């Protein structure tokens, strides 16, 4: 049995009882793209605004290097690696074809320079050198990559190399790549800034970032391109305008210019016709419920993580929040225990549901408190 309780949070401007007709911006049809698969997602809310074939497995080309970088970022954060670590360049790394940083066999290069060569220049030689240093061999590093893919719940991703070199057994999806990119941006801002750098020079060779959007749109601050003949032209792009960040993934475009123009097109579409709002903070008390037979009677309820919502522009006033709380809460109650559900409606449509959790723990009360509350409950029947 559950009891539905409607509530109005005074700290929010969600005017559901006062607004009978809300003026809203009509959202036109999304642009038509030539890419085989694509996705446009809001960074904070996770809402997918546009999508096509987002769970179709494809070769990720050099977008593979996002996972290589992620593993290194984690180890840097943990103190297992340092940007000043000197890495020996093996013959295997030196012989890598495709995009290269042009490191020399037998030389030692700081990890920071190799990371920049991998991120900005997409150097396959730098990538293999990093993988060998971290795990002893590229094959061992690939094991780490697949372990991380499982940990991040990338359901349709599998790696066979660290660079994105063509291999039909190496695959990912637009959805999985968006999850990985979002994880990097959210957790490793101190390293994410390298994805916005337009060029990098090593060994007196200057190479530019292949992400053309870095020149076309000042709000774009990353992230990675990829290309092979079998994968086509691929892109993960992220842009922030005001407080809103959007991420675009395009896989299988037919040219570098088309990859950039279509990436720009869907980013512009998202920023123009949608808006994102933070409705609640993590651990913010949204309601207080009666608890029986506990050391205290009042239990504050809230959310474990911040709640963001992405909606068409002009429809903020049509949002409505409702709480559905379990009936007759009995102690003991653990902190973080699910007590009910928060629902967010846009008009008549439920657009979000989140678990309501106990913000504090309530232990069982004394025998006297238990007897008093049992008596009250019997009288209330």
C-alpha positions in Angstrom: 0.0 0.0 0.0 1.3 3.4 -0.9 0.0 6.9 -0.2 0.2 9.6 -2.9 1.1 12.9 -1.5 1.2 16.0 -3.7 3.5 18.8 -2.6 4.8 22.1 -3.7 8.4 23.0 -3.0 8.5 26.7 -2.0 12.1 27.0 -3.0 11.3 26.2 -6.7 9.4 28.2 -9.2 7.2 25.3 -10.3 3.9 27.1 -10.5 1.6 24.2 -11.1 -1.5 25.4 -9.2 -1.4 28.9 -10.7 -0.7 28.2 -14.3 -3.6 27.0 -16.5 -2.1 27.8 -19.9 1.7 28.0 -20.2 3.2 29.5 -23.3 5.9 27.2 -24.7 8.3 27.2 -27.6 7.3 24.7 -30.2 10.2 22.3 -31.0 10.7 21.8 -34.7 11.7 18.4 -36.2 15.4 17.6 -35.5 17.9 17.9 -38.3 18.5 14.9 -40.6 22.0 13.6 -40.4 24.0 11.3 -42.7 25.9 9.6 -39.9 25.2 5.9 -39.4 24.6 6.5 -35.7 24.4 9.6 -33.5 23.3 10.9 -30.2 22.7 14.3 -28.5 22.6 14.2 -24.7 22.4 16.7 -21.9 25.4 16.3 -19.7 23.7 17.0 -16.3 20.3 15.4 -16.7 21.5 12.6 -19.0 18.5 13.2 -21.2 18.9 12.0 -24.8 17.5 14.6 -27.1 18.3 13.0 -30.5 19.3 9.5 -31.3 19.8 7.0 -34.1 21.1 3.5 -33.8 22.7 4.4 -30.5 23.1 0.7 -29.4 24.4 -0.5 -32.8 27.9 -2.0 -32.4 30.5 -0.3 -34.7 34.2 0.1 -34.8 35.1 3.2 -32.7 38.3 4.1 -34.5 40.4 6.5 -32.4 37.5 7.2 -30.0 39.0 4.1 -28.4 41.6 6.4 -27.0 39.0 7.8 -24.6 39.2 4.6 -22.6 43.0 4.6 -22.8 43.0 8.1 -21.4 40.4 7.3 -18.7 42.5 4.5 -17.3 45.5 6.8 -17.1 43.5 9.6 -15.5 42.3 7.2 -12.8 45.8 6.0 -12.1 47.1 9.6 -11.9 44.3 10.5 -9.4 45.2 7.4 -7.3 48.9 8.4 -7.3 50.0 5.2 -9.2 51.2 7.3 -12.1 52.8 10.8 -12.3 52.9 13.2 -15.3 56.6 13.4 -14.9 57.1 9.6 -15.3 59.6 8.9 -18.1 58.4 6.3 -20.6 60.7 4.4 -22.8 59.6 4.2 -26.5 59.6 0.6 -27.7 60.1 -0.5 -31.3 56.4 -1.6 -31.4 55.2 1.9 -30.4 57.7 3.6 -32.8 56.5 1.4 -35.7 52.8 2.2 -35.3 51.1 3.5 -38.4 48.3 6.0 -38.8 48.2 9.1 -36.7 51.6 9.6 -35.0 53.3 11.9 -32.5 56.7 10.9 -34.1 58.4 9.7 -31.0 61.7 8.0 -31.5 62.5 4.4 -30.6 64.7 4.1 -27.5 64.0 7.6 -26.3 62.4 8.4 -23.0 59.4 10.8 -23.0 57.4 12.3 -20.1 54.0 10.8 -19.6 52.4 14.3 -19.8 53.8 14.8 -23.4 52.6 11.4 -24.5 49.1 12.1 -23.1 49.0 15.3 -25.1 50.3 13.5 -28.2 47.5 10.9 -27.8 44.7 13.4 -27.0 45.5 16.3 -29.3 47.3 14.6 -32.2 45.7 11.1 -31.7 49.1 9.6 -31.9 49.0 5.8 -32.1 52.7 5.6 -31.2 52.1 7.6 -28.0 49.1 5.5 -27.1 51.0 2.2 -27.4 53.9 3.6 -25.4 51.5 4.6 -22.6 49.7 1.2 -22.7 53.0 -0.7 -22.4 54.2 1.5 -19.5 51.0 1.2 -17.5 50.4 -2.5 -17.9 53.7 -4.0 -19.2 52.3 -4.7 -22.6 49.5 -3.5 -24.9 47.7 -6.9 -24.5 47.7 -6.6 -20.7 46.4 -3.0 -21.0 43.5 -4.2 -23.2 42.5 -6.4 -20.3 42.3 -3.3 -18.1 40.2 -1.6 -20.8 37.7 -4.4 -20.9 37.5 -4.5 -17.1 36.8 -0.8 -17.0 34.1 -1.2 -19.7 32.3 -3.7 -17.5 32.7 -1.5 -14.4 31.2 1.5 -16.3 28.4 -0.8 -17.6 29.3 -0.2 -21.2 27.1 -3.1 -22.4 28.1 -3.1 -26.0 31.8 -2.3 -25.9 34.8 -4.6 -26.3 38.5 -3.7 -26.9 41.3 -5.6 -28.7 43.8 -2.7 -28.8 44.5 0.6 -27.2 44.5 2.8 -30.3 41.4 2.1 -32.3 43.3 0.2 -35.0 40.8 -1.5 -37.3 39.6 -4.9 -35.9 36.1 -6.3 -36.3 36.3 -7.7 -32.8 36.7 -4.2 -31.4 33.4 -2.3 -31.1 31.4 0.2 -29.1 28.2 2.2 -29.5 27.1 5.9 -29.5 25.4 5.3 -26.1 28.5 3.7 -24.5 30.8 6.4 -25.9 28.6 9.1 -24.4 28.7 7.3 -21.0 32.5 7.2 -21.2 32.9 10.8 -22.3 30.5 12.0 -19.6 32.5 10.1 -16.9 35.7 11.7 -18.0 34.3 15.2 -18.2 32.6 14.9 -14.8 35.5 13.3 -12.9 38.7 14.6 -14.5 38.3 18.2 -15.3 42.0 18.8 -14.7 42.9 16.6 -17.6 39.8 17.2 -19.7 41.2 20.7 -20.6 43.7 19.0 -23.0 40.8 18.0 -25.3 40.3 21.7 -26.1 43.8 22.4 -27.2 44.0 23.1 -30.9 47.6 22.1 -31.6 50.6 20.4 -30.1 54.2 20.4 -31.0 56.7 17.7 -30.4 60.2 17.1 -32.0 59.7 20.4 -33.9 56.6 19.0 -35.6 53.4 21.0 -35.1 50.2 19.1 -35.5 46.6 20.4 -35.2 43.7 18.8 -33.4 41.4 17.2 -35.9 38.2 18.4 -34.2 37.2 21.3 -36.5 34.5 22.4 -34.0 37.3 23.8 -31.8 37.8 26.5 -34.4 34.2 27.0 -35.4 32.5 27.2 -32.0 34.1 28.8 -29.0 31.7 26.9 -26.7 33.1 23.6 -27.8 35.8 22.4 -25.4 36.4 18.8 -26.6 36.5 16.0 -27.1 37.8 13.4 -29.7 37.7 12.5 -33.4 38.4 9.2 -35.1 38.7 7.8 -38.6 39.3 4.5 -40.3 38.1 3.3 -43.7 35.9 0.7 -42.0 34.5 3.0 -39.3 34.2 6.2 -41.2 34.6 9.6 -39.6 33.6 9.6 -35.9 33.3 12.4 -33.3 32.5 12.9 -29.7 32.0 16.7 -29.0 31.1 18.6 -25.9 30.0 22.2 -25.6 28.9 24.4 -22.8 26.7 27.5 -23.2 25.8 29.2 -19.9 25.1 26.5 -17.4 24.0 24.0 -20.0 26.4 21.4 -21.4 25.5 19.1 -24.3 27.4 16.1 -25.7 27.2 14.9 -29.3 28.3 11.6 -30.7 28.5 10.9 -34.4 29.6 7.6 -35.9 30.2 6.7 -39.5 30.1 10.2 -41.2 31.4 10.2 -44.8 33.9 13.1 -44.5 35.8 15.3 -42.0 33.8 18.4 -43.0 30.5 16.6 -42.8 31.4 15.2 -39.4 32.0 18.7 -38.1 29.0 20.4 -39.8 26.6 17.8 -38.6 28.1 17.9 -35.1 27.6 21.7 -35.1 24.1 21.3 -36.4 22.8 19.1 -33.6 24.6 21.0 -30.9 23.0 24.2 -32.1 19.6 22.5 -32.3 19.9 21.3 -28.7 20.9 24.6 -27.2 18.3 26.6 -29.2 15.3 24.5 -28.4 16.0 22.9 -25.0 16.9 24.1 -21.5 18.2 22.3 -18.4 17.3 23.1 -14.8 18.6 21.8 -11.5 15.4 21.0 -9.5 16.9 19.6 -6.3 20.3 19.2 -4.7 21.6 15.9 -3.3 20.6 15.4 0.4 18.2 18.3 0.3 15.1 17.6 2.5 12.1 17.5 0.3 9.6 16.3 2.9 9.4 15.0 6.5 7.5 11.8 7.3 6.2 10.4 10.5 8.1 7.3 11.8 6.7 5.0 14.4 8.5 3.2 17.2 11.7 5.1 16.7 14.0 7.2 18.8 12.7 10.2 16.9 9.4 10.7 15.0 10.5 12.8 12.1 12.3 11.4 9.0 13.6 13.9 6.3 13.4 12.5 2.8 15.5 13.5 -0.2 17.6 12.4 -3.1 21.0 10.7 -3.3 22.2 12.7 -6.2 21.3 16.2 -7.7 18.2 16.1 -10.0 18.4 17.9 -13.3 15.7 18.0 -15.9 16.0 18.9 -19.6 12.8 20.2 -21.3 11.7 22.2 -24.3 12.3 25.9 -23.8 9.4 27.8 -22.3 7.8 24.8 -20.5 9.4 25.2 -17.1 6.1 26.3 -15.5 4.4 23.1 -16.6 6.6 21.0 -14.4 4.9 19.3 -11.4 6.5 17.3 -8.7 4.8 14.6 -6.6 6.0 12.3 -3.8 4.8 8.8 -3.3 5.8 7.6 0.2 5.6 4.2 1.8 2.8 3.9 4.3 3.5 3.6 8.1 7.2 3.9 8.3 8.5 1.7 11.2 11.9 2.0 12.9 14.6 1.0 12.5 15.3 2.9 9.3 18.8 3.0 7.7 20.3 6.1 6.2 19.9 5.9 2.4 17.0 3.4 2.6 14.5 3.8 -0.2 11.2 5.2 1.3 9.3 6.2 -1.8 9.5 7.7 -5.2 9.8 11.3 -6.5 8.0 11.9 -9.9 8.4 14.8 -12.2 5.6 15.4 -14.7 5.7 17.7 -17.7 2.0 18.3 -18.2 0.4 14.8 -18.2 3.6 13.0 -19.0 6.0 11.5 -16.4 9.4 12.5 -17.5 11.5 11.5 -14.4 11.3 9.1 -11.5 13.9 9.0 -8.7 14.0 7.0 -5.4 13.3 8.9 -2.3 15.7 8.0 0.5 16.0 8.5 4.2 18.5 11.3 4.9 19.1 10.1 8.4 19.1 6.8 10.3 16.5 6.2 13.0 17.1 3.5 15.5 14.3 1.6 17.3 13.0 3.5 20.3 12.5 2.3 23.9 10.0 -0.3 25.0 7.8 2.6 26.3 8.0 4.4 22.9 7.1 1.1 21.2 4.1 0.6 23.4 2.8 4.1 23.0 3.1 4.1 19.2 1.5 0.6 19.0 -1.4 2.0 21.0 -1.8 5.1 18.7 -1.7 2.8 15.6 -4.4 0.7 17.1 -6.6 3.7 17.8 -6.0 5.0 14.2 -7.5 1.8 12.6 
